[in-house]
Amino acid sequence: MTVRKGNRLGISIQEHMAINVCPGPIRPIRQISAYFPRLSPTSSFSEPLSPNQLTAPAPLSPGSAGQGGGGAIDSCDSDDNTSLGTLEFDLLYEKATSSLHCTVLRAKGLKPMDFNGLADPYVKLHLLPGACKANKLKTKIVRNTLNPVWNETLTYCGITEEDMYRKTLRVSVCDEDKLTHNEFIGESRVALRRVKPDQTKHFNICLEHPPPLPSPTAMSTALRGISCYLREWETEQQRSLEERGRLLLCLQFLPPNARGGLCVGVKRCAHLAAMDVNGFSDPYVKTYLKPDVQKKSKHKTAVIKKTLNPEFNEEFFYEISFTELASKTLEVTVWDYDLGKSNDFIGGVSFGCHSQGDALQHWIDCLKNKGQKVERWHTLTNELPGSTVQE
């Protein structure tokens, strides 16, 4: 507040302090990177820098990044990306065997993670969406380097064409640490629909930070985000109820002149649901040929401990005529063995004239092609269509 003393204008101590501490508009705090010139990939080190470039970087206009003349910089040239390193790998999807091969070749310029300025890197693969334990594959560890070479092929079995259309492969590079937990270096995500069947696709990508979690700024936005999350969660829960893993089964009907009957080959399972607290299962497979009044058609494989991708390679034979087989239903179920209590049901699939989809087609192909082995992957469900009706 000003006070008049005659013709002179006096200034109070409060106004004097306010003038000194607020001399003008607030300016943004300059970062240390502002004192160093940022060169474009096409610029030369011999080009002289103007005093303005040395003291204060010129602000970019909103439309300058999209214009020509070297204004746009490729995302892989960003400091945030190149500081993590690059990764080179190949993807190949074999349609005949329903397998996805990822050949991890090498990485370059990885971010140092240890005190010696190096790292002990390895690569992890995850199929998204999907259970982490069932879909995780891992390369060997290369010690004390920022430019590791793996040349290692990791294979996913039981990958259908539908999986290739809707799933994403997450490729992450981590640093192994014996004293503490392993550290994350960077990742990249590849939509599998970019890979054509039976054609190798090469990737040489910059590693990135994991995508940030959404941070809504308003309550309405937060509520919309929560509702979207709940819808996605319900969809995934429904899918997890319908899909419990994959089963590779071989069916062969032998004609009467060669010991007539049905040969069932249980090859392997993939991406099974985890039933134990350790995140794994102890799976085995049972087969029934129903209706079975005397209950003599049960066969059971060996139990494979602590895995979600077991390999069985066992065969069971049912001596039966072609006419009788037409009225039968083959039920194949996968279980988790538990010592001292009842075993947990993981999933199953049924084959017969009353089946549907791939199971029905597999059964028909087996009956049509007598003497030939018909091998196919099947999706396990938490219920067997028609099994309750048969019993």
Contacts in CASP RR format, 6 or more apart in sequence:
PFRMAT RR
TARGET T0000
AUTHOR 0000-0000-0000
METHOD contacts of the structure
MODEL  1
MTVRKGNRLGISIQEHMAINVCPGPIRPIRQISAYFPRLSPTSSFSEPLS
PNQLTAPAPLSPGSAGQGGGGAIDSCDSDDNTSLGTLEFDLLYEKATSSL
HCTVLRAKGLKPMDFNGLADPYVKLHLLPGACKANKLKTKIVRNTLNPVW
NETLTYCGITEEDMYRKTLRVSVCDEDKLTHNEFIGESRVALRRVKPDQT
KHFNICLEHPPPLPSPTAMSTALRGISCYLREWETEQQRSLEERGRLLLC
LQFLPPNARGGLCVGVKRCAHLAAMDVNGFSDPYVKTYLKPDVQKKSKHK
TAVIKKTLNPEFNEEFFYEISFTELASKTLEVTVWDYDLGKSNDFIGGVS
FGCHSQGDALQHWIDCLKNKGQKVERWHTLTNELPGSTVQE
1 12 0 8 1.000
1 14 0 8 1.000
1 15 0 8 1.000
2 9 0 8 1.000
2 10 0 8 1.000
2 11 0 8 1.000
2 12 0 8 1.000
2 15 0 8 1.000
3 10 0 8 1.000
3 12 0 8 1.000
4 10 0 8 1.000
30 56 0 8 1.000
34 56 0 8 1.000
34 57 0 8 1.000
37 49 0 8 1.000
37 53 0 8 1.000
37 54 0 8 1.000
37 57 0 8 1.000
38 57 0 8 1.000
39 45 0 8 1.000
40 70 0 8 1.000
40 71 0 8 1.000
40 73 0 8 1.000
41 73 0 8 1.000
41 74 0 8 1.000
41 77 0 8 1.000
42 70 0 8 1.000
52 58 0 8 1.000
64 71 0 8 1.000
65 71 0 8 1.000
65 72 0 8 1.000
66 72 0 8 1.000
75 81 0 8 1.000
75 206 0 8 1.000
76 82 0 8 1.000
76 86 0 8 1.000
76 206 0 8 1.000
80 209 0 8 1.000
81 206 0 8 1.000
81 207 0 8 1.000
81 208 0 8 1.000
82 206 0 8 1.000
83 111 0 8 1.000
84 110 0 8 1.000
84 111 0 8 1.000
84 185 0 8 1.000
84 186 0 8 1.000
84 206 0 8 1.000
84 207 0 8 1.000
84 208 0 8 1.000
84 209 0 8 1.000
85 107 0 8 1.000
85 108 0 8 1.000
85 109 0 8 1.000
85 110 0 8 1.000
85 111 0 8 1.000
85 185 0 8 1.000
85 186 0 8 1.000
85 206 0 8 1.000
85 207 0 8 1.000
86 107 0 8 1.000
86 108 0 8 1.000
86 109 0 8 1.000
86 204 0 8 1.000
86 205 0 8 1.000
86 206 0 8 1.000
86 207 0 8 1.000
87 104 0 8 1.000
87 106 0 8 1.000
87 107 0 8 1.000
87 123 0 8 1.000
87 171 0 8 1.000
87 173 0 8 1.000
87 188 0 8 1.000
87 203 0 8 1.000
87 204 0 8 1.000
87 205 0 8 1.000
87 207 0 8 1.000
88 105 0 8 1.000
88 106 0 8 1.000
88 107 0 8 1.000
88 108 0 8 1.000
88 202 0 8 1.000
88 203 0 8 1.000
88 204 0 8 1.000
88 205 0 8 1.000
89 102 0 8 1.000
89 103 0 8 1.000
89 104 0 8 1.000
89 105 0 8 1.000
89 123 0 8 1.000
89 171 0 8 1.000
89 202 0 8 1.000
89 203 0 8 1.000
90 101 0 8 1.000
90 102 0 8 1.000
90 103 0 8 1.000
90 105 0 8 1.000
90 200 0 8 1.000
90 201 0 8 1.000
90 202 0 8 1.000
90 203 0 8 1.000
91 100 0 8 1.000
91 101 0 8 1.000
91 102 0 8 1.000
91 103 0 8 1.000
91 169 0 8 1.000
91 190 0 8 1.000
91 192 0 8 1.000
91 195 0 8 1.000
91 200 0 8 1.000
91 201 0 8 1.000
91 203 0 8 1.000
92 100 0 8 1.000
92 101 0 8 1.000
92 103 0 8 1.000
92 195 0 8 1.000
92 198 0 8 1.000
92 199 0 8 1.000
92 200 0 8 1.000
92 201 0 8 1.000
93 99 0 8 1.000
93 100 0 8 1.000
93 101 0 8 1.000
93 159 0 8 1.000
93 164 0 8 1.000
93 192 0 8 1.000
93 195 0 8 1.000
93 196 0 8 1.000
93 197 0 8 1.000
93 198 0 8 1.000
94 100 0 8 1.000
94 101 0 8 1.000
94 197 0 8 1.000
94 198 0 8 1.000
95 161 0 8 1.000
95 197 0 8 1.000
95 198 0 8 1.000
97 157 0 8 1.000
98 157 0 8 1.000
98 158 0 8 1.000
98 159 0 8 1.000
98 160 0 8 1.000
98 377 0 8 1.000
99 155 0 8 1.000
99 156 0 8 1.000
99 157 0 8 1.000
99 158 0 8 1.000
99 159 0 8 1.000
100 155 0 8 1.000
100 156 0 8 1.000
100 159 0 8 1.000
100 164 0 8 1.000
100 169 0 8 1.000
100 192 0 8 1.000
100 195 0 8 1.000
101 153 0 8 1.000
101 154 0 8 1.000
101 155 0 8 1.000
102 125 0 8 1.000
102 137 0 8 1.000
102 153 0 8 1.000
102 154 0 8 1.000
102 155 0 8 1.000
102 156 0 8 1.000
102 169 0 8 1.000
102 171 0 8 1.000
103 151 0 8 1.000
103 152 0 8 1.000
103 153 0 8 1.000
103 154 0 8 1.000
104 123 0 8 1.000
104 139 0 8 1.000
104 150 0 8 1.000
104 151 0 8 1.000
104 152 0 8 1.000
104 153 0 8 1.000
104 154 0 8 1.000
104 171 0 8 1.000
105 149 0 8 1.000
105 150 0 8 1.000
105 151 0 8 1.000
106 147 0 8 1.000
106 148 0 8 1.000
106 149 0 8 1.000
106 150 0 8 1.000
106 151 0 8 1.000
107 121 0 8 1.000
107 123 0 8 1.000
107 147 0 8 1.000
107 148 0 8 1.000
107 173 0 8 1.000
107 207 0 8 1.000
108 146 0 8 1.000
108 147 0 8 1.000
109 146 0 8 1.000
109 147 0 8 1.000
110 119 0 8 1.000
110 121 0 8 1.000
110 146 0 8 1.000
110 147 0 8 1.000
110 148 0 8 1.000
110 173 0 8 1.000
110 185 0 8 1.000
110 207 0 8 1.000
111 119 0 8 1.000
111 146 0 8 1.000
111 185 0 8 1.000
111 186 0 8 1.000
112 118 0 8 1.000
112 119 0 8 1.000
112 146 0 8 1.000
113 119 0 8 1.000
113 120 0 8 1.000
113 175 0 8 1.000
113 177 0 8 1.000
113 183 0 8 1.000
113 185 0 8 1.000
114 120 0 8 1.000
114 144 0 8 1.000
114 175 0 8 1.000
114 177 0 8 1.000
116 144 0 8 1.000
117 146 0 8 1.000
118 144 0 8 1.000
118 145 0 8 1.000
118 146 0 8 1.000
119 144 0 8 1.000
119 145 0 8 1.000
119 146 0 8 1.000
119 175 0 8 1.000
119 185 0 8 1.000
120 141 0 8 1.000
120 142 0 8 1.000
120 143 0 8 1.000
120 144 0 8 1.000
120 175 0 8 1.000
120 176 0 8 1.000
120 177 0 8 1.000
121 141 0 8 1.000
121 142 0 8 1.000
121 145 0 8 1.000
121 146 0 8 1.000
121 148 0 8 1.000
121 173 0 8 1.000
121 174 0 8 1.000
121 175 0 8 1.000
121 176 0 8 1.000
121 185 0 8 1.000
122 138 0 8 1.000
122 139 0 8 1.000
122 140 0 8 1.000
122 141 0 8 1.000
122 142 0 8 1.000
122 173 0 8 1.000
122 174 0 8 1.000
122 176 0 8 1.000
123 138 0 8 1.000
123 139 0 8 1.000
123 150 0 8 1.000
123 171 0 8 1.000
123 172 0 8 1.000
123 173 0 8 1.000
123 174 0 8 1.000
124 136 0 8 1.000
124 137 0 8 1.000
124 138 0 8 1.000
124 139 0 8 1.000
124 171 0 8 1.000
124 172 0 8 1.000
124 173 0 8 1.000
124 174 0 8 1.000
125 135 0 8 1.000
125 136 0 8 1.000
125 137 0 8 1.000
125 138 0 8 1.000
125 154 0 8 1.000
125 156 0 8 1.000
125 169 0 8 1.000
125 170 0 8 1.000
125 171 0 8 1.000
126 132 0 8 1.000
126 135 0 8 1.000
126 136 0 8 1.000
126 169 0 8 1.000
126 170 0 8 1.000
126 172 0 8 1.000
127 135 0 8 1.000
127 156 0 8 1.000
127 163 0 8 1.000
127 167 0 8 1.000
127 168 0 8 1.000
127 169 0 8 1.000
127 170 0 8 1.000
127 271 0 8 1.000
128 135 0 8 1.000
128 167 0 8 1.000
128 168 0 8 1.000
128 169 0 8 1.000
128 170 0 8 1.000
128 189 0 8 1.000
129 167 0 8 1.000
129 236 0 8 1.000
129 239 0 8 1.000
130 271 0 8 1.000
131 271 0 8 1.000
131 273 0 8 1.000
131 274 0 8 1.000
131 308 0 8 1.000
133 274 0 8 1.000
133 279 0 8 1.000
133 280 0 8 1.000
133 308 0 8 1.000
134 245 0 8 1.000
134 270 0 8 1.000
134 271 0 8 1.000
134 272 0 8 1.000
134 273 0 8 1.000
134 274 0 8 1.000
134 308 0 8 1.000
134 309 0 8 1.000
135 156 0 8 1.000
135 271 0 8 1.000
137 154 0 8 1.000
137 155 0 8 1.000
137 156 0 8 1.000
138 154 0 8 1.000
139 150 0 8 1.000
139 152 0 8 1.000
139 154 0 8 1.000
140 150 0 8 1.000
140 152 0 8 1.000
141 176 0 8 1.000
142 148 0 8 1.000
142 149 0 8 1.000
142 150 0 8 1.000
156 270 0 8 1.000
157 246 0 8 1.000
157 248 0 8 1.000
157 268 0 8 1.000
157 270 0 8 1.000
157 309 0 8 1.000
158 246 0 8 1.000
158 248 0 8 1.000
158 270 0 8 1.000
158 271 0 8 1.000
158 377 0 8 1.000
160 377 0 8 1.000
160 379 0 8 1.000
161 197 0 8 1.000
163 192 0 8 1.000
164 192 0 8 1.000
164 193 0 8 1.000
164 195 0 8 1.000
164 197 0 8 1.000
165 192 0 8 1.000
165 193 0 8 1.000
166 193 0 8 1.000
167 192 0 8 1.000
168 189 0 8 1.000
168 190 0 8 1.000
168 191 0 8 1.000
168 192 0 8 1.000
169 189 0 8 1.000
169 190 0 8 1.000
169 192 0 8 1.000
170 187 0 8 1.000
170 188 0 8 1.000
170 189 0 8 1.000
171 187 0 8 1.000
171 188 0 8 1.000
171 189 0 8 1.000
171 190 0 8 1.000
172 184 0 8 1.000
172 185 0 8 1.000
172 186 0 8 1.000
172 187 0 8 1.000
172 188 0 8 1.000
173 185 0 8 1.000
173 186 0 8 1.000
173 187 0 8 1.000
173 207 0 8 1.000
174 182 0 8 1.000
174 183 0 8 1.000
174 184 0 8 1.000
174 185 0 8 1.000
175 182 0 8 1.000
175 183 0 8 1.000
175 184 0 8 1.000
175 185 0 8 1.000
176 182 0 8 1.000
177 183 0 8 1.000
184 210 0 8 1.000
185 207 0 8 1.000
186 207 0 8 1.000
186 208 0 8 1.000
186 209 0 8 1.000
186 210 0 8 1.000
187 207 0 8 1.000
187 208 0 8 1.000
187 209 0 8 1.000
187 210 0 8 1.000
188 203 0 8 1.000
188 205 0 8 1.000
188 206 0 8 1.000
188 207 0 8 1.000
188 208 0 8 1.000
190 203 0 8 1.000
194 201 0 8 1.000
195 201 0 8 1.000
214 225 0 8 1.000
216 222 0 8 1.000
216 224 0 8 1.000
216 225 0 8 1.000
240 273 0 8 1.000
241 382 0 8 1.000
242 381 0 8 1.000
242 382 0 8 1.000
243 379 0 8 1.000
243 380 0 8 1.000
243 381 0 8 1.000
244 272 0 8 1.000
244 273 0 8 1.000
244 334 0 8 1.000
244 346 0 8 1.000
244 347 0 8 1.000
244 348 0 8 1.000
244 380 0 8 1.000
244 381 0 8 1.000
244 382 0 8 1.000
245 269 0 8 1.000
245 270 0 8 1.000
245 271 0 8 1.000
245 272 0 8 1.000
245 273 0 8 1.000
245 334 0 8 1.000
245 346 0 8 1.000
245 347 0 8 1.000
245 379 0 8 1.000
245 380 0 8 1.000
246 269 0 8 1.000
246 270 0 8 1.000
246 271 0 8 1.000
246 377 0 8 1.000
246 378 0 8 1.000
246 379 0 8 1.000
246 380 0 8 1.000
247 266 0 8 1.000
247 268 0 8 1.000
247 269 0 8 1.000
247 285 0 8 1.000
247 332 0 8 1.000
247 334 0 8 1.000
247 348 0 8 1.000
247 349 0 8 1.000
247 377 0 8 1.000
247 378 0 8 1.000
247 379 0 8 1.000
247 380 0 8 1.000
248 267 0 8 1.000
248 268 0 8 1.000
248 269 0 8 1.000
248 270 0 8 1.000
248 375 0 8 1.000
248 376 0 8 1.000
248 377 0 8 1.000
248 378 0 8 1.000
249 264 0 8 1.000
249 265 0 8 1.000
249 266 0 8 1.000
249 267 0 8 1.000
249 332 0 8 1.000
249 349 0 8 1.000
249 362 0 8 1.000
249 375 0 8 1.000
249 376 0 8 1.000
249 378 0 8 1.000
250 263 0 8 1.000
250 264 0 8 1.000
250 265 0 8 1.000
250 266 0 8 1.000
250 267 0 8 1.000
250 315 0 8 1.000
250 373 0 8 1.000
250 374 0 8 1.000
250 375 0 8 1.000
251 262 0 8 1.000
251 263 0 8 1.000
251 264 0 8 1.000
251 265 0 8 1.000
251 330 0 8 1.000
251 351 0 8 1.000
251 362 0 8 1.000
251 363 0 8 1.000
251 365 0 8 1.000
251 366 0 8 1.000
251 373 0 8 1.000
251 374 0 8 1.000
251 375 0 8 1.000
252 262 0 8 1.000
252 263 0 8 1.000
252 265 0 8 1.000
252 366 0 8 1.000
252 371 0 8 1.000
252 372 0 8 1.000
252 373 0 8 1.000
252 374 0 8 1.000
253 260 0 8 1.000
253 261 0 8 1.000
253 262 0 8 1.000
253 263 0 8 1.000
253 322 0 8 1.000
253 325 0 8 1.000
253 366 0 8 1.000
253 367 0 8 1.000
253 370 0 8 1.000
253 371 0 8 1.000
254 260 0 8 1.000
254 261 0 8 1.000
254 262 0 8 1.000
254 263 0 8 1.000
254 370 0 8 1.000
254 371 0 8 1.000
255 370 0 8 1.000
255 371 0 8 1.000
256 321 0 8 1.000
256 322 0 8 1.000
258 371 0 8 1.000
259 319 0 8 1.000
260 319 0 8 1.000
260 320 0 8 1.000
260 321 0 8 1.000
261 317 0 8 1.000
261 318 0 8 1.000
261 319 0 8 1.000
261 320 0 8 1.000
261 321 0 8 1.000
261 325 0 8 1.000
262 289 0 8 1.000
262 317 0 8 1.000
262 318 0 8 1.000
262 320 0 8 1.000
262 325 0 8 1.000
262 330 0 8 1.000
262 366 0 8 1.000
263 315 0 8 1.000
263 316 0 8 1.000
263 317 0 8 1.000
263 318 0 8 1.000
263 373 0 8 1.000
264 287 0 8 1.000
264 299 0 8 1.000
264 315 0 8 1.000
264 316 0 8 1.000
264 317 0 8 1.000
264 318 0 8 1.000
264 330 0 8 1.000
264 332 0 8 1.000
265 314 0 8 1.000
265 315 0 8 1.000
265 316 0 8 1.000
266 285 0 8 1.000
266 287 0 8 1.000
266 301 0 8 1.000
266 312 0 8 1.000
266 313 0 8 1.000
266 314 0 8 1.000
266 315 0 8 1.000
266 316 0 8 1.000
266 332 0 8 1.000
267 311 0 8 1.000
267 312 0 8 1.000
267 313 0 8 1.000
267 375 0 8 1.000
268 309 0 8 1.000
268 310 0 8 1.000
268 311 0 8 1.000
268 312 0 8 1.000
268 313 0 8 1.000
269 283 0 8 1.000
269 285 0 8 1.000
269 309 0 8 1.000
269 310 0 8 1.000
269 312 0 8 1.000
269 334 0 8 1.000
269 380 0 8 1.000
270 308 0 8 1.000
270 309 0 8 1.000
270 377 0 8 1.000
271 308 0 8 1.000
271 309 0 8 1.000
272 281 0 8 1.000
272 283 0 8 1.000
272 308 0 8 1.000
272 309 0 8 1.000
272 310 0 8 1.000
272 334 0 8 1.000
272 346 0 8 1.000
272 380 0 8 1.000
273 281 0 8 1.000
273 308 0 8 1.000
273 346 0 8 1.000
273 347 0 8 1.000
274 280 0 8 1.000
274 281 0 8 1.000
274 308 0 8 1.000
275 281 0 8 1.000
275 336 0 8 1.000
275 344 0 8 1.000
275 346 0 8 1.000
276 282 0 8 1.000
276 306 0 8 1.000
276 336 0 8 1.000
276 338 0 8 1.000
278 306 0 8 1.000
280 306 0 8 1.000
280 307 0 8 1.000
280 308 0 8 1.000
281 306 0 8 1.000
281 307 0 8 1.000
281 308 0 8 1.000
281 336 0 8 1.000
281 344 0 8 1.000
281 346 0 8 1.000
282 303 0 8 1.000
282 304 0 8 1.000
282 305 0 8 1.000
282 306 0 8 1.000
282 307 0 8 1.000
282 336 0 8 1.000
282 337 0 8 1.000
282 338 0 8 1.000
283 303 0 8 1.000
283 304 0 8 1.000
283 307 0 8 1.000
283 308 0 8 1.000
283 310 0 8 1.000
283 334 0 8 1.000
283 335 0 8 1.000
283 336 0 8 1.000
283 337 0 8 1.000
283 346 0 8 1.000
284 300 0 8 1.000
284 301 0 8 1.000
284 302 0 8 1.000
284 303 0 8 1.000
284 304 0 8 1.000
284 334 0 8 1.000
284 335 0 8 1.000
284 337 0 8 1.000
285 300 0 8 1.000
285 301 0 8 1.000
285 312 0 8 1.000
285 314 0 8 1.000
285 332 0 8 1.000
285 333 0 8 1.000
285 334 0 8 1.000
285 335 0 8 1.000
286 298 0 8 1.000
286 299 0 8 1.000
286 300 0 8 1.000
286 301 0 8 1.000
286 332 0 8 1.000
286 333 0 8 1.000
286 335 0 8 1.000
287 297 0 8 1.000
287 298 0 8 1.000
287 299 0 8 1.000
287 300 0 8 1.000
287 316 0 8 1.000
287 330 0 8 1.000
287 331 0 8 1.000
287 332 0 8 1.000
287 333 0 8 1.000
288 297 0 8 1.000
288 298 0 8 1.000
288 330 0 8 1.000
288 331 0 8 1.000
288 333 0 8 1.000
289 297 0 8 1.000
289 318 0 8 1.000
289 320 0 8 1.000
289 328 0 8 1.000
289 329 0 8 1.000
289 330 0 8 1.000
289 331 0 8 1.000
290 297 0 8 1.000
290 328 0 8 1.000
290 329 0 8 1.000
290 330 0 8 1.000
290 331 0 8 1.000
290 387 0 8 1.000
290 390 0 8 1.000
290 391 0 8 1.000
291 328 0 8 1.000
291 329 0 8 1.000
291 390 0 8 1.000
291 391 0 8 1.000
292 298 0 8 1.000
297 318 0 8 1.000
299 316 0 8 1.000
301 312 0 8 1.000
301 314 0 8 1.000
302 312 0 8 1.000
302 314 0 8 1.000
303 337 0 8 1.000
304 310 0 8 1.000
304 311 0 8 1.000
304 312 0 8 1.000
320 328 0 8 1.000
322 367 0 8 1.000
322 370 0 8 1.000
325 367 0 8 1.000
326 353 0 8 1.000
326 367 0 8 1.000
327 353 0 8 1.000
328 352 0 8 1.000
329 350 0 8 1.000
329 351 0 8 1.000
329 352 0 8 1.000
329 354 0 8 1.000
329 355 0 8 1.000
329 386 0 8 1.000
329 387 0 8 1.000
329 390 0 8 1.000
330 350 0 8 1.000
330 351 0 8 1.000
330 352 0 8 1.000
330 363 0 8 1.000
331 348 0 8 1.000
331 349 0 8 1.000
331 350 0 8 1.000
331 351 0 8 1.000
331 384 0 8 1.000
331 387 0 8 1.000
332 348 0 8 1.000
332 349 0 8 1.000
332 350 0 8 1.000
332 351 0 8 1.000
333 345 0 8 1.000
333 346 0 8 1.000
333 347 0 8 1.000
333 348 0 8 1.000
333 384 0 8 1.000
334 346 0 8 1.000
334 347 0 8 1.000
334 348 0 8 1.000
334 380 0 8 1.000
335 343 0 8 1.000
335 344 0 8 1.000
335 345 0 8 1.000
335 346 0 8 1.000
336 343 0 8 1.000
336 344 0 8 1.000
336 345 0 8 1.000
336 346 0 8 1.000
337 343 0 8 1.000
338 344 0 8 1.000
345 382 0 8 1.000
346 380 0 8 1.000
347 380 0 8 1.000
347 381 0 8 1.000
347 382 0 8 1.000
348 380 0 8 1.000
348 381 0 8 1.000
348 384 0 8 1.000
349 359 0 8 1.000
349 378 0 8 1.000
349 379 0 8 1.000
349 380 0 8 1.000
349 381 0 8 1.000
349 384 0 8 1.000
350 359 0 8 1.000
350 384 0 8 1.000
350 385 0 8 1.000
350 386 0 8 1.000
350 387 0 8 1.000
351 359 0 8 1.000
351 360 0 8 1.000
351 362 0 8 1.000
351 363 0 8 1.000
352 359 0 8 1.000
352 360 0 8 1.000
352 363 0 8 1.000
353 360 0 8 1.000
353 363 0 8 1.000
354 385 0 8 1.000
354 386 0 8 1.000
354 389 0 8 1.000
355 363 0 8 1.000
355 385 0 8 1.000
356 385 0 8 1.000
358 376 0 8 1.000
358 378 0 8 1.000
358 379 0 8 1.000
359 378 0 8 1.000
362 374 0 8 1.000
362 376 0 8 1.000
362 378 0 8 1.000
365 374 0 8 1.000
366 374 0 8 1.000
END
